[in-house]
Amino acid sequence: MKKKKHPLIAGTLILTLTGLASRFIGFFYKIFLSRTIGAEGIGIYQMIFPIYGVCYAFTTAGAEIAISRFVSGEMARGKKEQARSILWIGLAMSLSLSLLTSFLVYKNAGFLAVHLLHEARCADLLRIMSVTVPFGACHSCISGYYYGLQKTAVPASAQLFEQLVRVAAVYIIYQVSLEEGKALSPAAAVIGLVLGEFASMLFTLFAISSESLHNRTVKPTGFPARRYAKRMFLEAAPVSANRVCMNLLGSAEAILLPLTLQQYGLAPERALSVYGTLTGMAMAFIQFPSVLTNAVSVMLLSAVSESQAAGNKKQIARTIKKTINLCLPLGIACTLFFLLTGKTLGTFFFKSEMAGDFIITLAWICPFLYLNSTLHSILNGLGRTAAGFINNLIGVMIRIFFILTFVPRFGIQGYLWGILANQLFVSFLNINALKEERNPA
């Protein structure tokens, strides 16, 4: 009974502990990459992630959230037998899209690299990355199923296993390269990404297969599969469309930043190095404490969906207030820490004074960064994906405005100002969107 009494707390704890372990591994992995492929190599590697994000958004993001919401909703109504069927419907939707997307990215990698990213060296990286899309779809859908059940052990373990396999694969490639007298290239990091995603897919497939053997769930008679498929599609489509739009704008942001840094007067190689130092080094520190808020976010979606299905508005209000009370003090504490230690962290771990300067400037976004991830998850849990999308859209447009207006005049500092303005404004919008739920009649 105790395990079921506080699934949000238990699930958050599991995700936090495994997330911490994964973040520690990933953190030192980024230090390793910074010293083997360099800041410019990290910049090239980071440039493919907006396209990776678009692929994930189009094929998986909506399906994962729909699975989690529908599974948690059916569980709240006591219809446990429906959950597995919902998973297979969502998985079929996601895999069909992911296979098509993977093929298109692979065939058009050269065009995307030259004409979209303006960096021909990204072509091979995109071809390798395209292989991960179906693996990620399978892994994410099964994780969404477990999140809907508020059973986080499997997805948390899969996340940690993915990170371990990724780092181990790149380290082995590095050792082989040393023996052959070759330098490590950004392609090695992308190969590690593929192998890690493949490993996590196998892990989740094994978990769901083992569960099927122990609990032989017969498909419920008269299960309206088509009706559920239609409802899930209508649930997933807006989320996917929103995420695709956001990632396309994120791609524009990633492309424009190096170009406007060149307008500021930096050489192309230097612009990529600055971009790599910001995204691959400084943000690694700033995002590290978000392992807790990310864990809370994952659990909030299913918990809020369940409360909504049960018509428990007071519980939703309590959840929102507790979320704000957790995230703001955490963010303020992290801001003070990074302001005092940012310079030392950048020079000690990455041997980069620039990384230290970025950490100090970015420290101010911590309270709003950590709060926004959880509030956005609550909006999704309530089915208010349009509000979350509009708020994030405004935030991205603010950053792009700062890139186009301030970066050519003030350099990277102009972009850092844009990030702060974005987080401040989006926090205000998210809190305002949840005003009604915070004060139920």
N, C-alpha and C positions, 0 to 999 in steps of 0.2 A: 504493500500500500504506500509506503514512503517513497518508493521510486516513482510512482505515478503522481504523487502529491505535488512535487515541484519539478516537472520535466524541463521547464525553462531554465531553472538554476542548474540542474544536473547537466543538461545539454550544453549550456553555455560553458560550464566548467570543463567538460570534455573537449569542446572545440577550442577553448582558450589554452589548455595545456598542450594539446597537439599543435595548435597554431603557434604557440611560443617555440616549441621544438622546431617546427618547420621554418619559422622566421629566423631563428638562430642559425639554422643550416643555410638558409637563403641569404642571410646577411653576410656570413663569412664567404659564401659562394660569390657574392658580388665583389667582395674584396679580392678574392682570387682572380675573378675576371678582370678587374681593374688593373691588376699587376701582370696579366698575361696577354690580354688583347688590347689593353690601353683604353684611354678615354674616347678616342675616335672610334675604336672598334665597338665599344659599348654604345656609342651614339648610333652607329650603323645597325647594330643589333636591336636597339630600342625602336628604330624607325619602322620595323615590321609589325610592331604590336598594335598600332591602330587598325591595320588590315586584319590582323588576328582577332581583334576585338569586334570588328564588323562581322566576320565569319561566325564567331560565337554568338553574337547578338541575333543574327539572322536564323541560325539553325537551332540554337539551344536555350537561350535565355528565357524566352517566353514559355517554352515547353517545361523547363525545370520549375518555374514559378507556378505554372498551371498545375503540374503534377502535385507540387507541395500543397497548394491551396485546396485542390479537390480531395486529396487524400486526407488532409487534416479536417476538412469539412465533413467528409463521410464518417470519419472516426468520431467526430463530435455527435453525429446522429446515431452512432452505434452500428454502422454498416461496415464492419471490418472486411467482409468478403469482397467489397467493391474495390478495395485499394489496389490489389495486384492487377486487376483489369485496367484500371486507370493508368498504371505504370506502362503497360504494354502499348496502350493507345498513344501515350505521349512519346514513348520511345520510337514507335513506328513513324510518327510525324517528324521527329527530330532527325532520325537517321536518314530518312529519304532526302531531306533538305541538305544534310551535311555531306552526303556523298556527291550530290550535284555541285555544291559549293566547292568542295575539295578539288573536283575535276576542273572547274572553271578557273580557280586560282592557279592551279598548276599550269594549265595551258596558257594563261595570260600573265604569268609572272614577269616576263620581260617588259611587257607594256606597262604593267602597274609600277614596276621599279623605275623605269625611265620617265614616264609621263605623269605619274601620280606622285611618287616619292622623290623624284628628281635625283635619284641615286642608283646608278646601274648595278652597283655591287650588292644591292638588296635582292636582285632577281633570283639567285640561287637560294638565298635564305627563304624567300617566299615559297619556292618549290618544295623545299624540305618542310616548311611550316604547314603547308596545305595537307600533309598526311595526318596531322594531329586532329583535324576537324571531326572526322567520324569517331575517333577515340574519345575526344572531349564530350561529344554529344551523348554517347553511351554512359560514360562516367557521370556526367552531370544529371542526367535523367534519373539514374538509380539513386544518386545522392538526394535529389529532390524528393523521391519516394520516402527515403528514410527520414528526411527533415520533416515531411508531412506527418510521419508517425512519431516525431519528436524523439527519434532514436539516432543519436549523432555519432555513435562509436564507429560505424562503418565508414561514412564519409570522412570523418576526422582521420581515421587510420589510413584511408586511401590517399588523403592529402599528404600525410607524412611520408607514406611509401613512395608517392610520386616524387617528392622532393629528394628523398634519398637516392632513388634510381637516377634522377636527372644529374645530381652532383657527382655520383659515382661514375656515370657514363662519361661526363666531360673530363673528369680527372684521369680516367683511363686513356681517353683520346689525347690528353695533354702529355701523359707519360710516353705514349707511342710517338707523338710528335717530337718529343725531346730526343728519343733514341734515333729518330730519322733526321735530326738536325733542323726541324721545321718549326716555325712559330705557330702558336695556336691562333686560329682564325675565328671570326664570329659564327661561321657555319657550325663549329663544334658545339657552341651553346645552343643552337637551334636543334641539332641532332639530339642533344640532351633533353630538350623540351619534348621532342617526339617520343623518345623512349620513356620519359617520365609519364607522359599522358597515356601511353600504351600500357604501362605497368599499372596505373591507377584504374584503367578500364578492366584489365584482367582481375584486379583485386575485387572490384565491385561486382563483376559478373560471378566470381567465385562465391562471394558473400550471398548474393541473391539466389544462386543455385543451391547452396547449402541450406538456406532457409526453406526453399521449396521442398527439399528432400525431407526435412524434419517436420514441416507443416504443410501437408498436402492440401492446398486450398483449391477446391473445385470451383470452377467458374460458376457464378450464381446463375440459376436458370432464369431466363427472361431478362438477362442483363442488356439494357438498351445501348449497345456499343456505339451505334451510329449517333445516337442522341448525345452521348457523352463526348464522342469525338468532335461533334459540332460545337458543343459548349466549351470544350477545351481549346478548340481552334479560336473561337471568339474571345476567349480569355487570353490565349497566348499571342494572338496576332497584334493587338495594340502594344503589348510589352515588347515584342520583337521589333515592331516598327519603331517604337520609341528608342530602343537600344541601338538599332541600326542607324537611326538619325543622329543619335548622340555620338556614336563611334565614327560616323562620317565626319561630323564636325570636329571630333577629336583628331581624326586623320588630317584634316585641314590645319588644325592647330600644330600638329607635329611637323607638317611640311612647311608651314609659314614661319615657324620660329627660327630654324636655321637660315632661311632665306632673308628674313628681316635682320638677323644678326649680321649677315653679310652686308646689308644696306647700312648697318651701323659702322661698318668698316673692318669686320673680321674676315680673314681668309676662310674659304670653304672648310678646310681641315680644322681650323680653330673653332669655327661655328659648331661643327659636329662634336668637337671635344667639350665645348661648353654645354651643349645639349646633353651629351652623355654624362658629364659630371653632375648636372642637375637631376636628370631622371634616373640615372643608374646608381648614383652615390648618395647625394644629399637626401633625396626622397626616401631612400632605404631607411635612414634614421627617423625621419619625420613620420613615416607610416608604420614603424615598428610597434608603437603602443596600440595601434589600431587592431592588433590581433584580438584584443578583448572586445572592442566595439564591433568588429566584424563577426565575432562569435555570437554576440548578443543579437546582431542584425539577422543572422540566419535563423535563430530560434524565434525571434519576434514575429517573423512573417507567418509561421504556422500557428504560433500562440495567439496572435491577434485574429487570424482567420477563424480559429476555433471559437474564440470569444464572440466574434461577430455572428458566427453560425448559431451560437447559443443565445444570441440577443443580449449578451452581458456588457452593456455600455459602460457600467461603472468599472469593470475590470479593465476595459480598454483605456479608460481615463487614468486609472492607477498605473498601468503599464507605461503610458506616455510620460507621466510625471516622474516615475522611477528612472526612466531612460534619461531624461534631461538631468536629473539629480546625479546620475552616474557619470555621464559624458562630460559635462561642463567642468567639474572639479578635476577629472582626469586630464582634460585638455589644458587647463590652467597650470597644473603641476608640471606637465610636459613642456609647456611654453617656458616656464622659469628654468627648468633643467637645461633645455637646448640653448637658451640665451646665455647661460653661464658656462656651458661646456662645448658649445658648437664648434668653436675654433679648434679646440683640442681634439675633438672627435674627428674632424675632417683631416687634420694633419697626421694624427696618429694612425688611423685605420686606412685612409686612402692616400696618405702622403700628398694631400692637395689642400692648399690654403683656400682655393676657390670653393671647394666643397664645404669647408668650415664657414665661409661667409654666407653661402646659400642656406646652410642649416640655421644660422642665426636669424636670417631674414624670414625663412619659412616657419620659424618657431611660433610666430604670431597666429598662424592659421590653425594650430592644433585644436583649440576648443571647438571651432566650427567644423573642422574636417571630421573629427570623431563623432560629433553630434549629428551631422548631416547623413552619414551612412546609416545610422539607426533610425532616424526619422523617415528617411526614404523607404526603408524596409517596412515600417509601420504603414505608410501610405499604400505600398504594394499589398500588404496583408489585408488592408481594408478594401482592396479592389480599386483604389483611387490612383491608378497608374497614370491617368492623364495629368493629374495635378503634379505628381512627381516628375513626369516628363517635362512639363512646361517649366517647372522650377529649375531643373537641371539644364534645360535648353537656354534659359536666360543666363545661367551661370557660365556656360560655354561661350555664349555670345559676348559676355563681358570680357572673358579672357582673350578671345579673338580680337575684340576692339582694342585692348591694350597692346596686343602683339602688333597690330597694324599701325597704331597711333604712337605708342610710347617706345617700343623696342628700337625702331630705327633712330630715335633721338637719344635714348638713355641706355640702350643695350639690354642685357639680360635683366637688369634691375627693373625695367619697365614691365617685364613679364611677371616678376615676383610681386609687384604691386597689383597686377591683374588677378593673380591667384588669391591674394588676400581679399580684394574687393568681391571676387566671385563667391568665396566661402561665407563672407559676412552677409551678402544679400540673399544667398540661397538658404542660409539658416533662418533668416527672418521669414522668407516665403514658406518654408516647410513648417515652422512653428505656427504661422498664421493659418495654413491649410488644415492643421489639426486642432484649431481653436474650438470647434464644435465638439469634437471627441473629448477634449480635455475638460469641458464643462457640460456634461450631460444633464439633460433636464430631469 
